[in-house]
Amino acid sequence: MNRILATGLFLGATLLSGAAHAQANAMLLAQANDRCMTTYAVRMTKTDATDDAIFAAATEGCKELKAQLFGAIDKEYPADQASGLKSQLDAAEKPNFMKLLQKIRTDRLQRGAN
């Protein structure tokens, strides 16, 4: 297992550890998924990988958390509302991730760190 994937999964597991005796809810899983994706973004922007490659790696590495998130949404919301929420999340995922990559790089440049 690569180091970035392990870190992302560790963060997700850490967030979920408080819910060990109860099923994780959609909000907690959304936070875990965001942290997983962010971990990939922060670490891989230090490489020469393209933005699309970083997004693909993050999406693949965090897919289990996203599946859990979508499962929780299905359980917590009526079917029509759940479908809409999942569609919104899917539509916003890549544009939001690309903005995050840009912000990470901008912040690094402003700090003078690479």
N, C-alpha and C positions, 0 to 999 in steps of 0.2 A: 504494500500500500504506500503511495507516495506521501511525502511529508505534508503537503498542503491538504490533501484529502483527509489525512489523519487529524490534522488540526481542526478542519471544518467539522468533522464528525465529533471530535472531542468537544468543541464549543456547543454543538447541538445537544450532545448528551449532557453536558453540564447544565444547560438551560432546562433540560427536561428532568434532571435529577430531583428537583423539588416536587415534581409530579409523579414520582415513582409509584406511589400507591393509588394514584388516580390517573385516569386517562388524560393525556395532554389535550388542551383545548386549542382551537384554531389560532387564537391570538398568540399563545406561547409558541406554537409551531411556526407561525409567521415570523416571529422574532428570531427563532433558531435558524430558519431558512435565510433570513436577511444576514445574520452574522456569518453563516457559512459562505454565502456569496461574497460578502465583504472580505472575508479572510482570503479567498482566492484573489480578489481584486488587489488587495494591498500587497500580497506577496508576489503575484505574477507581474505587476507593473514594474517590478525591479528587474524583470527579465526583458529579453528582446521579442517576446511573444506579441503577436498582433492582438488588437482589441477583440476581434472575432474569435481568435484562438483562446483568449482568456475567458471570454463569455462561454465558449463551448466547454472548456475545462470546468468552470464553475457550475454550469448547468448539469454536467455529468456527475461531478463530485457531490452535488447537493440534491440529486434527484430523489433519494430516499426520503429526505426531509420534506421535499415538495409533495411527494406522494402521500406522506402522512398528513401534511397540511390539507391537501385536497380531500382526503378521507374525513378529516375532522370537520371541514366545511360542509361536506355532504351530510354528516351526522347532526350538525348544529343548526343548519338553516333549511328552510323549505326548499324543495328541488329547484324551483324557478329562481329563487334568490341565490342558491348555491351555484347554479350554473352561471349566473351573471357575475358573481364575485370571482369565480375561477377564470372566466373570460377576461375580466378586467385585470386580474393579476398576470395572466399570460400576455396580454397586450402591452402592459407597462413594464414587463420584466427586462427586455433588452434595452429600451430607451433609458430606463432608470439606471441600469448597470453601466451603460456607456457614459452617462453623466457622472456616475460615481468614479469611473476610471479617470475622467477628465479632472474631477475635483482632487483626487489623490495626487495626480501629477502636478497640478497647479500648486497645491499645498506644499509638496516637496520642493518645488522650484522656489517658492517664497521663503521657505526655511533654509534653502541652500543645501539641502541634503539630497542624496541620490539613493 
